[in-house]
């Protein structure tokens, strides 16, 4: 591998590592943030809700930026705005917290959409491998941020503001490594994202969108409520936290391995259906026997959810014929998908409150998973954007 190729891959991986820490790093510090700023539980939860909503609402901005300045410069801009956002939310006052969080999330929304197009543009012969690499890096970045925020706070003595602002460092380092790509020749307007018309008219676009949205919904439900479910089942708080960390860690391996295997085939149907069934099995374990081998349910759930996320992004990268169409499909799928996903934790909590327990909301999630598997079966079939069978 030449030096230029090495810098390209390193910059790409580091950009992917920045796709989740700004969001995942909030939860470990949430109690301290709420106490410092006098926020209610609803106000504290709104930080993450605002960020997830921004992931959906601002996803369509990415194709517009890519058409004007190119995919590489769009990715660079995203890294710089993440750095600005996490630094801003460490300033005094709740408005700065929400504004900085929203700014970082807008940048992540743009980068989420751009990444599959970047894969198609720079690694057309290795879409499956590089999709797995960047999804694993994104999931690993979330797990690392969740694990290190509190220890970093204790080690540095900076408090939640300073530690939150430290997340700007990997974003700036990623921008530095990606700078050579951004300074290079960009694809001209003729290679920019196509109008949405072709993508929106395709039935498979909506299958892919359903797969992206529903797998994200079940993931964010798990992220928001799993520790509480285990606490109510009688497990101690530290064990509930470890179980959540375990399933996130397993997702890293699954998201790296599955796209490499699935990308070698014209059809991804067996992998998408298998990943959905594993997620069902994990949720069934939590529903029927939460304190019986809970570590096993978390491993199964992690494999299923990690594979589902990676496969959704792999299908987005594989189906269209060029980076521009990939970016357009990615924007539609992630825009609608993340708005749907943002509703999941709220509705899950509401069902739990109304029913007085977790059985009804968990059964509802199992119903959602059945729809996800059906959408995945349709989205995973071989097709090429722009051809009649798409």
C-alpha positions as CSV (number, residue, x, y, z in Angstrom):
1,X,0.0,0.0,0.0
2,X,1.4,3.4,-1.0
3,X,1.6,6.3,1.4
4,X,-1.2,8.1,-0.4
5,X,-3.5,5.0,-0.1
6,X,-2.5,4.6,3.6
7,X,-3.5,8.2,4.3
8,X,-6.8,7.8,2.4
9,X,-7.8,4.7,4.4
10,X,-6.6,6.1,7.7
11,X,-8.5,9.3,7.1
12,X,-11.6,7.4,6.1
13,X,-11.5,5.2,9.2
14,X,-10.9,8.1,11.6
15,X,-13.8,10.0,9.9
16,X,-16.0,6.9,10.6
17,X,-14.9,6.8,14.3
18,X,-16.3,10.3,14.7
19,X,-19.8,9.3,13.6
20,X,-21.2,8.4,17.0
21,X,-19.1,9.7,20.0
22,X,-20.8,13.1,20.1
23,X,-24.1,11.2,20.7
24,X,-22.9,8.2,22.7
25,X,-20.8,10.4,25.0
26,X,-23.8,12.2,26.4
27,X,-25.4,9.3,28.3
28,X,-22.5,8.5,30.8
29,X,-22.4,12.2,31.8
30,X,-26.2,12.9,31.7
31,X,-26.8,12.9,35.5
32,X,-24.0,15.4,36.0
33,X,-25.2,17.6,33.1
34,X,-28.7,17.6,34.5
35,X,-27.6,18.6,38.0
36,X,-25.2,21.3,36.7
37,X,-27.8,22.9,34.4
38,X,-30.9,22.2,36.5
39,X,-32.5,20.1,33.7
40,X,-35.5,17.8,34.3
41,X,-35.3,14.2,33.2
42,X,-37.3,15.2,30.1
43,X,-34.8,18.0,29.4
44,X,-31.9,15.6,29.8
45,X,-33.5,13.1,27.5
46,X,-34.2,15.8,25.0
47,X,-30.4,16.2,24.3
48,X,-30.3,12.7,22.6
49,X,-33.7,13.1,21.1
50,X,-32.8,16.4,19.4
51,X,-29.6,14.8,18.0
52,X,-31.4,11.7,16.6
53,X,-34.1,13.9,15.0
54,X,-31.3,16.0,13.4
55,X,-29.8,12.8,11.9
56,X,-33.0,12.4,9.9
57,X,-34.1,16.0,9.3
58,X,-30.8,17.2,7.9
59,X,-29.7,14.1,6.0
60,X,-31.0,15.6,2.7
61,X,-28.5,18.4,3.0
62,X,-25.7,16.0,2.1
63,X,-26.5,15.6,-1.6
64,X,-26.8,19.3,-2.0
65,X,-23.4,19.9,-0.5
66,X,-21.9,17.0,-2.4
67,X,-23.2,18.5,-5.7
68,X,-21.7,21.9,-4.9
69,X,-18.4,21.1,-3.3
70,X,-17.8,17.3,-3.8
71,X,-18.1,14.3,-1.5
72,X,-14.6,14.7,-0.1
73,X,-15.0,18.3,0.9
74,X,-18.5,17.5,2.4
75,X,-16.9,14.9,4.6
76,X,-14.2,17.4,5.7
77,X,-16.8,20.1,6.5
78,X,-18.7,17.5,8.6
79,X,-15.6,16.8,10.7
80,X,-14.9,20.4,11.3
81,X,-18.5,21.2,12.3
82,X,-18.5,18.2,14.7
83,X,-15.5,19.7,16.4
84,X,-17.2,23.1,16.6
85,X,-20.4,21.6,18.0
86,X,-18.9,19.5,20.8
87,X,-16.8,22.5,21.8
88,X,-19.8,24.8,21.8
89,X,-21.9,22.6,24.0
90,X,-19.3,22.8,26.8
91,X,-19.9,26.6,27.1
92,X,-22.1,28.0,29.9
93,X,-25.9,27.5,29.8
94,X,-28.5,25.0,28.5
95,X,-29.0,26.9,25.2
96,X,-25.3,26.3,24.3
97,X,-25.7,22.6,25.2
98,X,-28.6,22.1,22.9
99,X,-27.2,24.3,20.1
100,X,-23.8,22.5,20.2
101,X,-25.5,19.1,20.3
102,X,-27.7,20.0,17.3
103,X,-24.8,21.4,15.4
104,X,-22.7,18.2,15.9
105,X,-25.7,16.0,15.0
106,X,-26.3,18.0,11.7
107,X,-22.7,17.3,10.8
108,X,-23.1,13.6,11.6
109,X,-26.3,13.5,9.5
110,X,-24.4,14.8,6.5
111,X,-21.5,12.5,7.1
112,X,-23.8,9.5,7.5
113,X,-25.2,10.1,4.1
114,X,-21.9,10.9,2.5
115,X,-20.0,7.8,3.7
116,X,-21.6,5.2,1.4
117,X,-20.9,7.5,-1.6
118,X,-17.3,7.9,-0.4
119,X,-17.0,4.2,-0.3
120,X,-18.3,3.8,-3.8
121,X,-16.1,6.7,-5.1
122,X,-12.8,5.7,-3.5
123,X,-13.1,1.9,-3.1
124,X,-15.4,0.7,-5.9
125,X,-13.8,-2.8,-6.0
126,X,-14.0,-3.3,-2.2
127,X,-17.4,-1.9,-1.2
128,X,-18.2,-4.8,1.0
129,X,-14.9,-4.7,2.9
130,X,-14.8,-0.9,3.4
131,X,-18.5,-0.8,4.4
132,X,-17.7,-3.3,7.1
133,X,-14.7,-1.3,8.2
134,X,-16.5,2.0,8.5
135,X,-19.6,0.6,10.2
136,X,-17.4,-1.3,12.7
137,X,-15.4,2.0,13.3
138,X,-18.6,3.9,13.8
139,X,-20.0,1.3,16.3
140,X,-16.5,1.1,18.0
141,X,-16.4,4.9,18.3
142,X,-19.8,4.8,20.2
143,X,-18.6,2.0,22.5
144,X,-15.3,3.8,23.2
145,X,-17.0,7.1,24.0
146,X,-19.5,5.4,26.3
147,X,-16.7,3.6,28.1
148,X,-14.2,6.4,28.4
149,X,-16.1,9.6,29.2
150,X,-16.3,9.1,33.0
151,X,-12.7,7.7,33.4
152,X,-11.4,10.7,31.3
153,X,-13.3,13.0,33.5
154,X,-11.8,11.5,36.6
155,X,-8.3,11.4,35.1
156,X,-8.2,14.9,33.7
157,X,-10.4,16.7,36.3
158,X,-12.0,18.7,33.6
159,X,-15.6,18.1,34.5
160,X,-18.3,17.2,31.9
161,X,-17.8,20.4,29.9
162,X,-14.1,19.8,29.4
163,X,-14.4,16.1,28.7
164,X,-17.2,16.8,26.2
165,X,-15.0,19.3,24.4
166,X,-12.2,16.8,24.2
167,X,-14.3,15.0,21.5
168,X,-13.3,17.8,19.2
169,X,-9.7,16.3,19.2
170,X,-10.4,13.1,17.1
171,X,-12.7,15.1,14.8
172,X,-9.9,17.6,14.1
173,X,-7.4,14.8,13.7
174,X,-9.7,13.1,11.2
175,X,-10.1,16.4,9.3
176,X,-6.3,16.7,9.1
177,X,-5.9,13.2,7.7
178,X,-8.8,13.8,5.2
179,X,-7.4,17.2,4.1
180,X,-5.4,15.7,1.2
181,X,-8.5,14.2,-0.3
182,X,-10.5,17.5,0.1
183,X,-7.7,19.5,-1.5
184,X,-7.5,17.2,-4.5
185,X,-9.6,17.4,-7.6
186,X,-13.3,16.9,-6.9
187,X,-15.9,15.2,-9.1
188,X,-17.5,17.7,-11.4
189,X,-21.2,18.6,-11.3
190,X,-22.0,16.0,-13.9
191,X,-20.9,13.3,-11.4
192,X,-22.8,14.9,-8.5
193,X,-25.9,13.5,-7.0
194,X,-28.7,12.9,-9.4
195,X,-32.1,14.4,-8.8
196,X,-34.2,12.5,-6.2
197,X,-36.8,11.6,-8.8
198,X,-35.3,8.4,-9.9
199,X,-34.6,7.3,-6.3
200,X,-38.0,8.3,-5.0
201,X,-39.8,6.4,-7.8
202,X,-38.1,3.1,-7.0
203,X,-40.0,0.7,-4.8
204,X,-36.7,-0.8,-3.6
205,X,-35.8,2.7,-2.2
206,X,-38.7,2.3,0.2
207,X,-37.8,-1.2,1.2
208,X,-34.3,0.0,2.0
209,X,-35.7,3.0,3.9
210,X,-37.9,0.7,5.9
211,X,-35.0,-1.6,6.7
212,X,-32.8,1.3,7.8
213,X,-35.5,3.0,9.9
214,X,-36.8,-0.1,11.6
215,X,-33.5,-1.6,12.5
216,X,-32.4,1.8,13.9
217,X,-35.7,2.0,15.9
218,X,-35.1,-1.4,17.6
219,X,-31.4,-0.3,18.3
220,X,-32.3,3.0,19.9
221,X,-35.0,1.2,22.0
222,X,-32.4,-1.2,23.3
223,X,-29.9,1.7,23.9
224,X,-32.5,3.7,25.9
225,X,-34.4,1.1,27.8
226,X,-32.3,-2.1,28.2
227,X,-30.6,-1.2,31.5
228,X,-34.0,-0.1,33.0
229,X,-35.6,-3.4,31.9
230,X,-32.8,-5.4,33.6
231,X,-33.0,-3.2,36.7
232,X,-36.7,-3.9,37.0
233,X,-36.0,-7.6,36.5
234,X,-33.8,-7.6,39.6
235,X,-30.3,-7.2,38.2
236,X,-27.9,-4.7,39.9
237,X,-27.2,-1.5,38.1
238,X,-23.6,-2.3,37.3
239,X,-24.5,-5.6,35.8
240,X,-27.2,-4.0,33.6
241,X,-24.6,-1.5,32.4
242,X,-22.1,-4.2,31.6
243,X,-24.7,-6.1,29.6
244,X,-25.4,-3.0,27.5
245,X,-21.7,-2.6,26.9
246,X,-21.4,-6.3,25.9
247,X,-24.1,-6.1,23.2
248,X,-22.5,-2.9,21.8
249,X,-19.1,-4.6,21.8
250,X,-20.4,-7.6,19.9
251,X,-21.9,-5.3,17.3
252,X,-18.4,-4.2,16.4
253,X,-17.4,-7.7,15.3
254,X,-20.7,-8.4,13.6
255,X,-20.7,-5.1,11.6
256,X,-17.2,-5.8,10.4
257,X,-17.6,-9.4,9.4
258,X,-21.1,-9.7,7.9
259,X,-20.7,-7.1,5.0
260,X,-17.5,-8.8,3.8
261,X,-19.4,-12.1,3.5
262,X,-22.7,-10.7,2.2
263,X,-21.1,-8.4,-0.3
264,X,-19.7,-11.4,-2.2
265,X,-23.2,-12.4,-3.3
266,X,-25.6,-10.8,-5.6
267,X,-28.4,-11.3,-3.0
268,X,-28.1,-10.3,0.6
269,X,-31.5,-11.8,1.5
270,X,-30.2,-14.7,3.6
271,X,-28.0,-12.4,5.7
272,X,-30.7,-9.8,6.2
273,X,-33.3,-12.3,7.2
274,X,-30.8,-14.2,9.5
275,X,-29.8,-10.9,11.2
276,X,-33.4,-10.1,11.8
277,X,-34.1,-13.5,13.3
278,X,-31.2,-13.2,15.6
279,X,-32.5,-9.9,16.8
280,X,-35.9,-11.5,17.4
281,X,-34.2,-14.2,19.4
282,X,-32.3,-11.7,21.5
283,X,-35.5,-9.7,22.3
284,X,-37.4,-12.9,23.0
285,X,-34.7,-13.8,25.6
286,X,-35.1,-10.4,27.3
287,X,-38.9,-10.8,27.3
288,X,-39.2,-14.4,28.5
289,X,-36.1,-15.0,30.6
290,X,-34.2,-11.7,31.2
291,X,-32.2,-13.0,34.2
292,X,-31.4,-16.4,32.7
293,X,-28.1,-16.3,30.9
294,X,-28.6,-12.6,30.1
295,X,-25.1,-12.4,28.6
296,X,-26.2,-14.9,25.9
297,X,-29.2,-12.8,24.9
298,X,-26.9,-9.8,24.7
299,X,-24.5,-11.6,22.4
300,X,-27.3,-12.8,20.1
301,X,-28.9,-9.3,20.1
302,X,-25.5,-7.7,19.4
303,X,-24.8,-10.0,16.4
304,X,-28.3,-9.4,15.0
305,X,-28.4,-5.6,15.4
306,X,-24.8,-5.1,14.3
307,X,-25.3,-7.2,11.2
308,X,-28.7,-5.5,10.4
309,X,-27.1,-2.0,10.6
310,X,-24.1,-3.0,8.5
311,X,-26.3,-4.8,5.9
312,X,-28.6,-1.7,5.5
313,X,-25.6,0.5,4.7
314,X,-24.1,-2.2,2.4
315,X,-27.3,-2.5,0.4
316,X,-27.3,1.3,0.1
317,X,-23.8,1.3,-1.3
318,X,-24.2,-1.7,-3.6
319,X,-27.6,-1.1,-5.3
320,X,-26.9,2.2,-7.2
321,X,-24.4,2.3,-10.0
322,X,-22.4,5.4,-9.0
323,X,-21.5,7.5,-6.0
324,X,-24.0,10.2,-6.9
325,X,-26.9,7.8,-6.9
326,X,-25.6,6.1,-3.7
327,X,-25.7,9.5,-1.9
328,X,-29.2,10.2,-3.1
329,X,-30.4,6.8,-1.9
330,X,-28.5,7.2,1.4
331,X,-30.1,10.6,2.0
332,X,-33.7,9.2,1.5
333,X,-33.1,6.1,3.6
334,X,-31.4,7.9,6.5
335,X,-33.6,10.9,6.5
336,X,-36.9,9.0,6.9
337,X,-35.2,6.2,8.8
338,X,-33.8,8.3,11.6
339,X,-37.0,10.2,12.1
340,X,-38.8,6.9,12.5
341,X,-36.1,5.7,14.8
342,X,-36.4,8.7,17.1
343,X,-40.0,7.8,17.8
344,X,-39.1,4.3,19.0
345,X,-37.8,5.0,22.6
346,X,-40.6,7.5,23.3
347,X,-43.4,5.0,22.1
348,X,-41.7,2.1,23.9
349,X,-41.6,4.1,27.2
350,X,-45.2,5.2,26.7
351,X,-46.4,1.6,26.2
352,X,-44.5,0.6,29.3
353,X,-46.1,3.4,31.3
354,X,-49.7,2.6,30.1
355,X,-49.3,-1.2,30.5
356,X,-47.5,-1.1,33.7
357,X,-44.6,-3.3,32.6
358,X,-42.3,-4.2,29.8
359,X,-44.2,-7.2,28.2
360,X,-46.4,-5.1,25.9
361,X,-43.6,-2.8,24.6
362,X,-41.3,-5.8,24.0
363,X,-44.0,-7.7,22.1
364,X,-44.6,-4.5,20.0
365,X,-40.8,-4.5,19.2
366,X,-41.1,-8.1,18.1
367,X,-43.9,-7.0,15.7
368,X,-41.7,-4.3,14.3
369,X,-38.9,-6.8,13.8
370,X,-41.3,-9.0,11.6
371,X,-41.9,-5.9,9.4
372,X,-38.1,-5.3,9.3
373,X,-37.4,-8.8,8.1
374,X,-40.0,-8.5,5.4
375,X,-38.5,-5.2,4.2
376,X,-35.0,-6.6,4.4
377,X,-36.1,-9.6,2.3
378,X,-37.3,-7.2,-0.5
379,X,-34.4,-4.8,-0.2
380,X,-31.8,-7.6,-0.2
381,X,-32.7,-9.0,-3.6
382,X,-30.3,-8.2,-6.5
383,X,-31.1,-5.0,-8.4
384,X,-29.3,-1.9,-9.8
385,X,-30.7,1.6,-9.5
386,X,-31.9,2.9,-12.8
387,X,-32.7,-0.5,-14.3
388,X,-36.3,-1.8,-14.7
389,X,-36.0,-4.4,-11.9
390,X,-35.2,-1.7,-9.4
